């Protein structure tokens, strides 16, 4: 059959137009956010007893971030990722600074920013920003009201049960936790395949390995590290399924996949709160870092992070420049050609240059500020980290005033500034303050600037956000009332028995 020349020319133009539109389309983003996975729990970060071949492959084909930070606990870490801000800064419903932020509806999430560029957006897993509860949460703060087209997951942590929702409908109360890692991945893959002809943002905040561990039968008893290792190995397998689906859909060269954790490892269920290494430990390992979750030592906030993006992210590279979950909103916005909010302070910065291996363009003055609840405890700039003077029982850290989550050796205060060279002393053992007074003063000045801008346990910062009417304006961060144990009912004396 002979086609007229004009039809052949039109067909060629259509093919060219399709190719151009795909080439010029903003990239896809997949963020895999693991719950309580420690810095040392993947092979590419030093684990010798947990097998993570797919995460390790991500590192070989992409980039390891060895100085990537989250927050010390779950809810604040999610608030930071979603808003690009220190959790202390974000507004909450009722203006109360909760342990786990109840994200105010006027806060702008990364999903809402990407929607302005036509992104399909979906969340699969643990939300934790509409109240830290499996029931009685605020439906109007659910992902579907915060910029996500689709939600399949649970309102909060698996501390006792997991109630599973599809969008805003409860579909399985008290669901089988063992199936969650696979089911979140199933749903994420289906969404990516459905959305492959437009840019998409897929956020997968896994339920595991937080608190109540569970795995499917194929992974049970397979790890040298007991049930905890089984859980990580199942997560790794499902990371591989995501990568395979991206490659099968032929969108790998237009997709970034970021794997990271929301905080350091849970140690309270490890023997003597030690770094996880025994088969019976139900928490992870931050080795070689000090301490774990609910701590501002490195083990509590520095998290294993890998970025994969064939053709964009240089293979086999390691980035030790400071980066954080708060950088994701401005960075993904820049890659998508979207504008981050201009009417408010955003703490994160665009680190696109790091994503692409241009480490010489890193901001030499970049600092990271370590908050526990509403207490500023440390600041890092370059290789130097300064722990600020603080009491053992630190004001503003309720309910962690007596922090039973971490080992007794790490429940410490500092009567003077404690300066650490993280390049030489990653375990934070030796105070070098007396040898580097100029460094100490520089970091103290940075901390004081942040106290004025953002606040601390004893003051409200200039740019701390309160969207609900509040009179008088607080002078200290408004914390909810402390939960005191209920007084025990007096017991009646036992009647005497006459013999």
C-alpha positions as CSV (number, residue, x, y, z in Angstrom):
1,X,0.0,0.0,0.0
2,X,1.4,3.4,-1.1
3,X,0.7,6.2,1.4
4,X,0.6,9.8,0.2
5,X,3.7,11.9,1.1
6,X,1.7,14.3,3.3
7,X,0.5,11.4,5.5
8,X,4.0,10.1,5.9
9,X,5.2,13.6,6.8
10,X,2.3,14.0,9.3
11,X,3.2,10.7,10.9
12,X,6.8,11.7,11.3
13,X,5.8,15.0,12.9
14,X,3.5,13.2,15.3
15,X,6.3,10.8,16.3
16,X,8.7,13.8,16.8
17,X,6.1,15.7,18.8
18,X,5.6,12.6,21.1
19,X,9.3,12.2,21.5
20,X,9.8,15.9,22.3
21,X,7.0,16.0,24.8
22,X,8.3,12.9,26.6
23,X,11.9,14.4,26.6
24,X,10.8,17.8,27.8
25,X,8.4,16.4,30.4
26,X,9.4,17.0,34.1
27,X,10.9,13.9,35.8
28,X,9.1,11.4,37.9
29,X,9.9,11.1,41.6
30,X,9.6,8.1,43.9
31,X,10.4,8.6,47.6
32,X,10.8,5.4,49.6
33,X,10.6,6.5,53.3
34,X,11.4,3.6,55.7
35,X,10.3,3.8,59.3
36,X,13.1,3.4,61.9
37,X,15.7,1.9,59.7
38,X,19.2,2.5,61.1
39,X,22.2,3.9,59.3
40,X,24.0,0.6,59.4
41,X,21.1,-1.7,58.3
42,X,21.9,-1.9,54.6
43,X,24.8,-3.7,53.0
44,X,26.0,-0.5,51.2
45,X,26.2,1.2,54.6
46,X,28.1,-1.6,56.3
47,X,25.6,-4.3,57.4
48,X,27.2,-7.7,57.4
49,X,24.2,-9.7,58.6
50,X,21.3,-8.2,56.6
51,X,21.2,-8.8,52.9
52,X,20.1,-5.8,50.8
53,X,21.1,-6.6,47.2
54,X,18.6,-4.2,45.6
55,X,19.4,-1.2,47.8
56,X,23.1,-2.0,47.2
57,X,22.5,-2.1,43.5
58,X,20.8,1.3,43.8
59,X,24.0,2.6,45.4
60,X,26.3,1.0,42.7
61,X,24.2,2.5,39.9
62,X,23.5,5.8,41.8
63,X,24.6,7.8,44.8
64,X,25.0,7.1,48.5
65,X,24.4,10.1,50.8
66,X,26.5,9.6,54.0
67,X,25.5,12.9,55.7
68,X,21.8,12.9,55.1
69,X,19.6,13.9,57.9
70,X,16.0,13.4,59.1
71,X,14.4,14.2,62.5
72,X,14.7,12.2,65.7
73,X,11.1,10.8,65.6
74,X,8.4,9.8,63.2
75,X,5.9,12.7,62.9
76,X,8.3,15.6,62.9
77,X,10.3,13.8,60.1
78,X,7.2,13.5,57.9
79,X,6.3,17.1,58.5
80,X,9.9,18.1,57.5
81,X,9.8,16.1,54.3
82,X,6.3,17.3,53.3
83,X,6.9,21.0,54.0
84,X,10.6,21.6,53.5
85,X,10.7,23.1,57.0
86,X,12.0,22.4,60.4
87,X,9.0,20.8,62.3
88,X,9.4,23.6,64.9
89,X,8.5,26.1,62.2
90,X,5.3,24.5,60.7
91,X,1.9,25.6,61.9
92,X,-0.3,23.0,63.6
93,X,-4.0,22.8,64.2
94,X,-4.9,24.8,67.3
95,X,-1.3,26.3,67.4
96,X,-0.2,23.5,69.7
97,X,3.3,22.0,69.2
98,X,2.5,18.3,69.4
99,X,5.0,15.5,69.7
100,X,3.9,14.4,66.2
101,X,2.8,17.5,64.3
102,X,-0.9,17.8,63.3
103,X,-0.1,19.6,60.1
104,X,-2.2,22.7,59.6
105,X,-4.3,22.8,56.4
106,X,-2.7,26.0,55.3
107,X,0.7,24.4,55.2
108,X,1.8,23.6,51.7
109,X,3.1,20.1,50.9
110,X,5.5,18.9,48.3
111,X,2.6,17.2,46.6
112,X,0.7,20.5,46.3
113,X,3.7,22.2,44.8
114,X,4.1,19.4,42.2
115,X,0.4,19.5,41.3
116,X,1.0,22.9,39.8
117,X,3.1,21.2,37.1
118,X,0.5,18.5,36.3
119,X,1.9,15.8,38.4
120,X,-0.1,12.7,39.4
121,X,0.5,12.3,43.1
122,X,0.0,9.3,45.4
123,X,0.9,8.2,48.9
124,X,1.2,4.5,50.0
125,X,1.8,3.8,53.7
126,X,2.0,5.7,57.0
127,X,0.8,9.3,56.9
128,X,1.1,10.5,60.6
129,X,0.3,14.1,60.0
130,X,-3.5,14.2,60.8
131,X,-3.0,13.1,64.5
132,X,-0.8,10.3,65.9
133,X,-3.8,7.9,66.2
134,X,-5.4,5.0,64.2
135,X,-8.9,6.6,65.0
136,X,-10.1,10.0,66.0
137,X,-7.8,11.7,63.5
138,X,-8.7,14.7,61.3
139,X,-9.9,13.4,58.0
140,X,-9.6,16.9,56.5
141,X,-5.8,16.7,57.0
142,X,-5.5,13.3,55.3
143,X,-3.2,13.0,52.2
144,X,-6.2,13.4,49.9
145,X,-6.7,16.9,51.3
146,X,-3.0,17.7,51.2
147,X,-2.2,17.4,47.5
148,X,-2.4,13.7,46.9
149,X,-4.7,12.3,44.2
150,X,-4.7,8.8,45.8
151,X,-3.9,7.3,49.2
152,X,-3.6,3.7,50.2
153,X,-2.3,3.3,53.7
154,X,-2.8,4.0,57.4
155,X,-3.2,7.2,59.5
156,X,-0.2,6.5,61.8
157,X,2.2,4.0,63.3
158,X,1.6,0.3,63.9
159,X,2.1,0.6,67.7
160,X,-0.9,-1.6,68.3
161,X,-3.0,-2.1,65.1
162,X,-3.1,-0.8,61.6
163,X,-6.4,0.4,60.1
164,X,-6.0,0.4,56.3
165,X,-7.6,3.1,54.2
166,X,-8.1,3.5,50.5
167,X,-8.4,7.3,49.9
168,X,-10.8,8.3,52.8
169,X,-12.6,4.9,53.2
170,X,-11.6,2.4,55.9
171,X,-11.3,-0.8,54.0
172,X,-9.6,-3.1,56.6
173,X,-9.7,-2.4,60.4
174,X,-6.9,-4.2,62.2
175,X,-5.3,-5.4,59.0
176,X,-2.6,-8.1,58.7
177,X,0.6,-6.1,59.2
178,X,2.8,-8.8,57.6
179,X,1.3,-8.0,54.2
180,X,1.8,-4.3,54.3
181,X,5.2,-4.0,52.7
182,X,4.1,-6.0,49.7
183,X,0.7,-4.4,49.4
184,X,2.0,-0.8,49.5
185,X,4.5,-1.8,46.7
186,X,1.8,-3.5,44.7
187,X,-0.3,-0.3,44.8
188,X,2.6,2.0,44.0
189,X,3.6,-0.1,41.0
190,X,0.0,-0.1,39.7
191,X,-0.2,3.7,40.1
192,X,3.2,4.3,38.3
193,X,2.1,2.1,35.4
194,X,-1.2,3.9,35.2
195,X,0.5,7.3,35.3
196,X,3.6,6.7,33.1
197,X,2.4,9.0,30.4
198,X,2.5,12.0,32.7
199,X,4.9,13.1,35.4
200,X,4.2,11.5,38.8
201,X,5.2,11.8,42.5
202,X,5.0,8.5,44.4
203,X,5.6,8.7,48.1
204,X,5.9,5.3,49.9
205,X,6.3,5.8,53.7
206,X,6.5,2.2,54.8
207,X,5.0,1.0,58.0
208,X,8.0,-1.3,58.8
209,X,10.3,-1.8,60.6
210,X,8.6,0.3,63.3
211,X,7.8,-1.3,66.6
212,X,5.6,-4.3,65.7
213,X,7.6,-6.4,63.2
214,X,6.0,-8.7,60.7
215,X,6.9,-10.4,57.4
216,X,5.3,-12.6,54.8
217,X,6.2,-16.3,54.8
218,X,8.9,-16.2,52.1
219,X,11.1,-14.0,54.3
220,X,10.3,-15.4,57.7
221,X,13.4,-16.8,59.4
222,X,15.7,-16.1,56.4
223,X,18.0,-13.4,57.9
224,X,20.9,-13.8,60.3
225,X,19.5,-10.8,62.2
226,X,16.3,-12.4,63.3
227,X,12.9,-11.0,62.6
228,X,14.2,-7.4,62.2
229,X,16.6,-8.6,59.5
230,X,13.7,-10.5,57.8
231,X,11.7,-7.3,57.7
232,X,14.6,-5.3,56.1
233,X,15.2,-8.0,53.6
234,X,11.5,-8.0,52.5
235,X,11.7,-4.2,52.2
236,X,14.8,-4.6,50.0
237,X,13.0,-7.1,47.8
238,X,10.2,-4.7,47.3
239,X,12.5,-1.8,46.5
240,X,13.8,-4.0,43.7
241,X,10.2,-4.5,42.5
242,X,9.8,-0.8,42.2
243,X,13.0,-0.4,40.2
244,X,12.1,-3.3,37.9
245,X,8.7,-1.8,37.3
246,X,10.3,1.6,36.3
247,X,12.7,-0.1,33.9
248,X,9.9,-2.3,32.4
249,X,7.9,0.9,31.8
250,X,10.9,2.4,30.0
251,X,10.8,5.5,32.2
252,X,14.1,4.9,34.2
253,X,16.0,7.7,32.4
254,X,13.2,10.2,33.5
255,X,12.8,9.0,37.1
256,X,14.6,9.7,40.4
257,X,14.2,7.2,43.2
258,X,15.2,8.2,46.7
259,X,15.5,5.7,49.5
260,X,15.9,7.0,53.0
261,X,14.6,6.5,56.6
262,X,12.5,8.8,58.9
263,X,15.0,8.6,61.9
264,X,17.6,6.4,63.5
265,X,16.9,2.9,64.7
266,X,14.5,2.0,67.5
267,X,16.7,0.8,70.4
268,X,14.2,0.4,73.2
269,X,13.4,-3.2,72.1
270,X,17.1,-4.2,71.9
271,X,18.9,-5.9,74.7
272,X,20.2,-3.2,77.0
273,X,19.2,-0.5,74.4
274,X,22.3,-1.6,72.5
275,X,23.0,-1.1,68.8
276,X,21.0,-3.9,67.0
277,X,23.2,-6.9,66.3
278,X,21.6,-9.9,68.0
279,X,18.9,-12.1,66.3
280,X,16.6,-11.3,69.2
281,X,16.9,-7.5,68.8
282,X,13.8,-5.9,67.4
283,X,15.4,-2.6,66.5
284,X,18.1,-1.6,64.1
285,X,21.7,-0.5,64.0
286,X,23.2,2.9,63.6
287,X,26.8,1.6,63.6
288,X,29.2,3.4,63.6
289,X,27.1,6.3,64.8
290,X,26.2,7.0,68.4
291,X,22.8,6.3,69.9
292,X,19.5,6.0,68.0
293,X,15.9,7.2,67.6
294,X,14.8,10.0,69.9
295,X,18.3,11.3,70.2
296,X,20.2,14.2,68.6
297,X,23.4,12.2,68.5
298,X,24.2,11.2,64.9
299,X,22.6,7.8,65.3
300,X,19.2,9.4,65.9
301,X,19.1,11.6,62.9
302,X,21.7,10.6,60.3
303,X,20.0,8.1,58.0
304,X,20.9,5.6,55.2
305,X,20.1,7.4,51.9
306,X,20.5,6.3,48.3
307,X,19.5,8.1,45.1
308,X,19.0,6.3,41.8
309,X,18.4,8.0,38.5
310,X,20.1,6.4,35.4
311,X,21.5,9.0,33.1
312,X,21.1,11.7,35.6
313,X,22.7,10.6,38.9
314,X,26.3,9.6,38.4
315,X,26.8,5.9,39.2
316,X,28.9,4.6,42.0
317,X,29.3,8.0,43.8
318,X,29.2,9.0,47.4
319,X,28.1,12.4,48.7
320,X,29.2,13.4,52.1
321,X,27.9,17.0,51.8
322,X,25.1,17.9,54.3
323,X,21.6,17.3,53.0
324,X,18.3,16.6,54.6
325,X,14.6,15.7,54.1
326,X,13.9,19.4,54.3
327,X,15.8,19.9,51.1
328,X,13.4,17.6,49.1
329,X,10.6,20.2,48.6
330,X,12.9,22.9,47.0
331,X,15.0,20.3,45.1
332,X,12.1,18.4,43.6
333,X,10.3,21.7,42.8
334,X,13.4,22.9,40.9
335,X,13.7,19.7,39.0
336,X,10.0,19.9,38.1
337,X,10.2,23.5,37.1
338,X,7.7,24.4,39.9
339,X,7.9,27.3,42.4
340,X,8.1,26.6,46.1
341,X,6.0,28.8,48.4
342,X,7.2,32.4,48.4
343,X,4.9,33.7,51.2
344,X,6.8,31.8,54.1
345,X,10.2,30.7,55.2
346,X,11.3,27.4,53.8
347,X,14.3,25.9,55.6
348,X,15.5,23.5,52.9
349,X,17.6,24.5,49.9
350,X,17.8,23.3,46.3
351,X,20.5,20.6,46.2
352,X,20.0,19.6,42.6
353,X,23.8,20.0,42.2
354,X,24.3,17.2,44.7
355,X,21.9,15.0,42.9
356,X,23.9,15.4,39.7
357,X,27.3,14.9,41.4
358,X,28.4,18.6,41.3
359,X,29.8,18.5,44.8
360,X,32.0,21.5,44.2
361,X,28.8,23.6,44.0
362,X,27.8,22.7,47.5
363,X,27.0,25.5,49.9
364,X,30.0,25.8,52.2
365,X,28.0,27.6,54.8
366,X,25.1,25.1,54.9
367,X,24.2,24.1,58.5
368,X,21.9,21.5,60.0
369,X,20.1,22.2,63.3
370,X,19.2,19.4,65.6
371,X,16.0,19.8,67.5
372,X,14.4,17.3,69.9
373,X,10.8,18.4,70.3
374,X,11.1,22.1,70.8
375,X,14.6,22.0,72.2
376,X,17.6,23.1,70.0
377,X,20.4,20.8,71.0
378,X,23.1,21.0,68.4
379,X,24.3,22.5,65.1
380,X,26.5,21.1,62.4
381,X,28.4,23.0,59.7
382,X,31.0,21.2,57.6
383,X,32.8,18.6,59.6
384,X,32.1,20.4,62.9
385,X,29.2,19.6,65.2
386,X,28.5,21.5,68.4
387,X,26.3,20.1,71.1
388,X,24.9,23.1,73.0
389,X,25.0,23.1,76.8
390,X,22.0,21.3,78.1
391,X,20.7,19.6,81.2
392,X,20.3,15.9,81.5
393,X,16.5,16.4,81.7
394,X,16.1,18.8,78.9
395,X,13.2,21.4,79.1
396,X,10.8,21.3,76.2
397,X,11.4,17.6,75.4
398,X,8.3,16.2,77.1
399,X,7.4,13.3,77.0
400,X,11.1,12.5,76.5
401,X,12.3,14.4,79.5
402,X,13.5,11.1,80.9
403,X,14.4,9.5,77.6
404,X,14.1,5.8,78.1
405,X,14.4,5.2,74.3
406,X,18.2,5.4,74.3
407,X,20.9,3.7,76.3
408,X,21.7,5.2,79.8
409,X,25.2,6.2,78.5
410,X,23.6,8.5,76.0
411,X,21.2,10.2,78.5
412,X,23.6,13.0,79.2
413,X,23.8,16.7,79.6
414,X,26.6,19.1,78.8
415,X,27.7,21.8,81.2
416,X,29.7,23.5,78.4
417,X,29.8,23.4,74.6
418,X,30.8,19.9,73.3
419,X,32.6,20.2,69.9
420,X,33.1,17.2,67.7
421,X,35.1,16.7,64.5
422,X,32.7,14.2,62.7
423,X,35.4,13.3,60.1
424,X,37.7,12.0,62.8
425,X,35.2,11.1,65.6
426,X,32.0,9.9,64.0
427,X,31.1,8.3,67.3
428,X,31.0,11.7,69.1
429,X,33.3,10.8,72.0
430,X,35.8,13.6,72.4
431,X,35.2,17.3,73.1
432,X,37.6,19.5,71.1
433,X,36.0,22.9,72.1
434,X,39.1,24.1,74.0
435,X,41.3,23.6,71.0
436,X,39.0,25.4,68.5
437,X,37.4,28.4,70.2
438,X,36.7,30.3,67.0
439,X,34.8,27.3,65.6
440,X,32.8,27.1,68.8
441,X,31.9,30.7,68.7
442,X,30.8,30.5,65.0
443,X,28.5,27.6,65.7
444,X,27.1,29.3,68.9
445,X,26.3,32.4,66.7
446,X,24.5,30.1,64.2
447,X,22.5,28.5,67.0
448,X,21.6,31.9,68.4
449,X,20.5,33.1,65.0
450,X,18.2,30.1,64.7
451,X,16.8,30.6,68.2
452,X,15.7,34.1,67.2
453,X,14.3,33.0,63.8
454,X,12.7,29.7,64.7
455,X,12.6,29.5,68.5
456,X,13.7,27.2,71.3
457,X,12.1,25.7,74.4
458,X,12.1,29.1,76.1
459,X,11.2,31.4,73.2
460,X,9.1,31.7,70.1
461,X,11.0,32.6,67.0
462,X,10.1,35.4,64.7
463,X,9.2,33.1,61.8
464,X,7.5,30.2,63.8
465,X,4.1,29.9,62.1
466,X,0.7,30.1,63.8
467,X,-2.2,30.2,61.4
468,X,-5.1,29.9,63.9
469,X,-6.1,33.0,65.8
470,X,-4.1,33.2,69.1
471,X,-4.2,35.8,71.8
472,X,-2.0,36.6,73.5
473,X,0.8,35.7,71.2
474,X,2.9,32.9,73.0
475,X,6.3,33.7,74.3
476,X,7.2,30.0,74.6
477,X,6.2,27.2,72.2
478,X,2.7,26.1,73.2
479,X,3.0,22.5,74.3
480,X,-0.1,20.3,75.1
481,X,-0.7,19.5,78.7
482,X,1.6,16.8,80.1
483,X,0.0,13.5,80.4
484,X,0.4,12.5,84.0
485,X,-0.3,9.0,85.2
486,X,-3.7,8.6,86.7
487,X,-3.7,8.2,90.5
488,X,-4.2,4.7,91.6
489,X,-7.5,3.9,93.3
490,X,-7.0,3.3,97.0
491,X,-7.2,-0.4,97.7
492,X,-9.4,-1.6,100.5
493,X,-7.6,-3.4,103.3
494,X,-8.1,-7.1,103.2
495,X,-10.4,-8.4,106.0
496,X,-8.7,-10.2,108.8
497,X,-9.3,-13.9,109.0
498,X,-9.8,-15.3,112.4
499,X,-8.3,-18.7,112.8
